[in-house]
């Protein structure tokens, strides 16, 4: 640990901790479960020593991305919370009157009887 100068840390420290979470029933009888955290895995402390930004031209060069990397946004398409893709299709109005569907056997037999008479 380094000594602080005038109550201010010389380098900011980032603490990374890993916990295992288990949901248990609320002992007070509430409806919502209570999370219990148990430390697990490595604990790390990082010191940020470099806080100087690059020159503007070097920064611009470093932040440049190739054209093909950025995916084009698809119109009328969204993803819900379950990861399912939901889309909207735009179709022309269909003329139902001119369309012919499959007739049942009973209707065909009725047409034959009408023609025979």
Residue frames relative to the residue before (quaternion, step in Angstrom):
aa qw qx qy qz dx dy dz
X 1.0000 0.0000 0.0000 0.0000 0.00 0.00 0.00
X 0.3046 -0.7585 0.5507 0.1694 3.53 -0.90 0.97
X 0.5333 -0.6205 0.4678 0.3344 3.54 -1.17 0.61
X 0.3884 -0.7114 0.5322 0.2445 3.55 -1.03 0.77
X 0.3413 -0.7336 0.5580 0.1843 3.54 -1.09 0.76
X 0.8455 -0.0528 0.0085 0.5312 3.58 -0.51 1.16
X 0.6841 -0.4934 0.2860 0.4548 3.62 1.09 0.68
X 0.6482 0.4754 -0.3231 0.4994 3.62 1.27 0.08
X 0.4641 -0.6771 0.4972 0.2809 3.58 -0.89 0.95
X 0.4760 -0.6729 0.4698 0.3162 3.63 -0.91 0.75
X 0.7802 0.0915 -0.0440 0.6172 3.61 1.09 -0.74
X 0.4450 -0.6757 0.4998 0.3094 3.62 -0.86 0.83
X 0.2455 -0.7717 0.5734 0.1246 3.58 -1.04 0.81
X 0.1862 -0.7491 0.6280 0.0992 3.56 -1.01 0.93
X 0.1877 -0.7812 0.5896 0.0829 3.58 -0.71 1.12
X 0.0884 -0.7821 0.6158 0.0357 3.59 -0.74 1.07
X 0.0029 0.7939 -0.6058 0.0520 3.54 -0.69 1.13
X 0.2192 -0.7613 0.5982 0.1207 3.58 -1.13 0.70
X 0.0386 -0.8078 0.5877 -0.0238 3.55 -0.82 1.04
X 0.3198 -0.6835 0.6198 0.2154 3.51 -1.32 0.52
X 0.1725 -0.8101 0.5551 0.0762 3.59 -0.74 1.04
X 0.0353 -0.7766 0.6290 0.0046 3.53 -0.98 0.92
X 0.2873 -0.7554 0.5659 0.1630 3.57 -0.86 0.97
X 0.0196 -0.7967 0.6036 -0.0249 3.57 -0.80 1.06
X 0.6423 -0.5163 0.3892 0.4116 3.55 -1.27 0.33
X 0.5215 -0.6280 0.4836 0.3159 3.53 -1.15 0.71
X 0.4066 -0.7293 0.4864 0.2572 3.64 -0.68 1.02
X 0.6440 0.5206 -0.3211 0.4596 3.61 1.20 -0.44
X 0.5627 -0.6360 0.3708 0.3760 3.58 1.28 -0.05
X 0.3955 0.7234 -0.4806 0.2990 3.60 1.19 0.33
X 0.5887 -0.5967 0.4149 0.3539 3.56 -1.25 0.32
X 0.6860 0.4844 -0.2891 0.4595 3.59 1.01 -0.81
X 0.4467 -0.6841 0.4984 0.2899 3.62 -0.95 0.80
X 0.3788 -0.7190 0.5415 0.2153 3.56 -1.18 0.63
X 0.3236 -0.7527 0.5320 0.2136 3.63 -0.77 0.93
X 0.1383 -0.7603 0.6301 0.0757 3.56 -1.00 0.89
X 0.2070 -0.7945 0.5635 0.0919 3.58 -0.76 1.07
X 0.0818 -0.7699 0.6326 0.0201 3.55 -0.97 0.98
X 0.4415 -0.6955 0.4843 0.2946 3.64 -0.71 0.97
X 0.1241 0.7741 -0.6127 0.1003 3.57 -0.94 0.90
X 0.7835 0.3297 -0.2400 0.4688 3.54 -1.06 0.68
X 0.7166 -0.4688 0.3055 0.4163 3.54 -1.30 -0.03
X 0.2271 -0.7205 0.6376 0.1509 3.55 -1.20 0.69
X 0.0347 -0.8173 0.5748 -0.0212 3.57 -0.77 1.04
X 0.1678 -0.7425 0.6398 0.1055 3.53 -1.23 0.66
X 0.1201 -0.7979 0.5896 0.0361 3.57 -0.73 1.10
X 0.2113 -0.7491 0.6123 0.1385 3.56 -1.08 0.77
X 0.2907 -0.7313 0.5923 0.1729 3.55 -0.87 1.00
X 0.0850 -0.8398 0.5360 0.0133 3.56 -0.30 1.25
X 0.7518 0.3230 -0.2025 0.5381 3.58 1.08 -0.60
X 0.0275 0.8068 -0.5878 0.0537 3.56 -0.62 1.11
X 0.4943 0.6544 -0.4260 0.3819 3.58 1.22 0.38
X 0.3444 -0.7392 0.5423 0.2019 3.57 -0.85 0.97
X 0.5532 -0.6001 0.4644 0.3437 3.54 -1.25 0.50
X 0.6402 -0.4917 0.3989 0.4350 3.57 -1.28 0.21
X 0.6585 -0.5575 0.3239 0.3881 3.63 -1.06 0.65
X 0.6791 0.4772 -0.3176 0.4586 3.62 0.91 -0.77
X 0.6472 0.4921 -0.3190 0.4870 3.63 1.04 -0.71
X 0.6160 0.5439 -0.3312 0.4638 3.60 1.06 -0.77
X 0.6637 0.5033 -0.2986 0.4659 3.58 0.94 -0.91
X 0.6524 0.5095 -0.3079 0.4690 3.58 1.01 -0.82
X 0.6745 0.4994 -0.2938 0.4575 3.61 0.98 -0.84
X 0.7136 0.4617 -0.2541 0.4616 3.59 1.06 -0.73
X 0.4801 0.6854 -0.4284 0.3408 3.59 1.29 -0.16
X 0.1363 -0.7859 0.6009 0.0527 3.57 -0.96 0.95
X 0.5340 -0.6210 0.4553 0.3493 3.60 -1.05 0.67
X 0.6450 -0.5626 0.3639 0.3674 3.58 -1.18 0.59
X 0.7199 0.4889 -0.2614 0.4175 3.60 0.88 -0.93
X 0.5573 0.6412 -0.3937 0.3510 3.62 1.15 -0.38
X 0.7042 0.4499 -0.2714 0.4775 3.59 0.86 -0.93
X 0.3405 -0.7588 0.5233 0.1857 3.57 -0.65 1.15
X 0.4595 -0.6675 0.5075 0.2928 3.56 -1.05 0.80
X 0.4628 -0.6688 0.5086 0.2825 3.54 -1.05 0.81
X 0.3083 -0.7468 0.5611 0.1802 3.55 -0.88 0.97
X 0.4254 -0.7148 0.4992 0.2427 3.53 -0.86 1.00
X 0.8556 0.1493 -0.1299 0.4783 3.53 -1.26 0.65
X 0.6188 0.5050 -0.3591 0.4827 3.58 1.06 0.73
X 0.0308 0.7900 -0.6103 0.0498 3.57 -0.82 1.00
X 0.3036 -0.7154 0.5936 0.2091 3.54 -1.33 0.25
X 0.3277 -0.7584 0.5279 0.1971 3.58 -0.78 0.99
X 0.7429 -0.4313 0.2684 0.4359 3.60 -1.29 0.03
X 0.6631 0.4934 -0.3086 0.4708 3.59 1.21 -0.35
X 0.5597 -0.6246 0.3787 0.3914 3.58 1.28 0.00
X 0.4939 0.6483 -0.4409 0.3762 3.59 1.25 0.17
X 0.3838 -0.7145 0.5369 0.2321 3.57 -1.01 0.80
X 0.0959 -0.7847 0.6123 0.0148 3.53 -0.82 1.07
X 0.0078 -0.8211 0.5697 -0.0348 3.57 -0.79 0.99
X 0.3030 -0.7210 0.5908 0.1983 3.52 -1.31 0.31
X 0.1962 -0.7813 0.5855 0.0907 3.54 -0.79 1.06
X 0.2029 -0.7588 0.6087 0.1121 3.55 -1.03 0.83
X 0.0065 0.8070 -0.5870 0.0643 3.55 -0.46 1.27
X 0.5434 -0.5912 0.4750 0.3601 3.55 -1.24 0.47
X 0.5989 -0.5690 0.4186 0.3773 3.53 -1.19 0.54
X 0.3025 -0.7740 0.5335 0.1574 3.58 -0.84 1.00
X 0.3613 -0.7111 0.5625 0.2179 3.54 -1.05 0.86
X 0.2442 -0.8150 0.5122 0.1176 3.56 -0.21 1.30
X 0.6175 0.5866 -0.3514 0.3887 3.59 1.05 -0.72
X 0.7297 0.4330 -0.2547 0.4639 3.60 0.93 -0.82
X 0.5791 0.5865 -0.3873 0.4132 3.59 1.19 -0.28
X 0.2245 -0.7627 0.5886 0.1465 3.55 -1.05 0.72
X 0.2093 -0.7755 0.5858 0.1076 3.53 -0.86 0.98
X 0.6215 -0.5282 0.4022 0.4160 3.54 -1.25 0.11
X 0.3018 -0.7577 0.5521 0.1732 3.55 -0.75 1.05
X 0.4870 -0.6483 0.4899 0.3202 3.54 -1.10 0.66
X 0.6704 -0.5169 0.3559 0.3959 3.54 -1.26 0.42
X 0.6265 0.5510 -0.3404 0.4335 3.58 1.03 -0.76
X 0.6609 0.4964 -0.3128 0.4681 3.61 0.98 -0.79
X 0.6420 0.5145 -0.3311 0.4620 3.59 1.01 -0.75
X 0.6400 0.5152 -0.3252 0.4681 3.56 1.04 -0.78
X 0.6345 0.5251 -0.3288 0.4621 3.60 1.02 -0.76
X 0.6333 0.5221 -0.3297 0.4666 3.61 1.02 -0.79
X 0.6475 0.5208 -0.3185 0.4561 3.61 0.98 -0.82
X 0.6616 0.5057 -0.3051 0.4620 3.55 0.99 -0.86
X 0.6408 0.5201 -0.3269 0.4604 3.59 1.04 -0.78
X 0.6704 0.4895 -0.2978 0.4714 3.60 0.99 -0.79
X 0.6367 0.5389 -0.3285 0.4430 3.59 1.04 -0.71
X 0.6837 0.5091 -0.2974 0.4300 3.59 1.07 -0.65
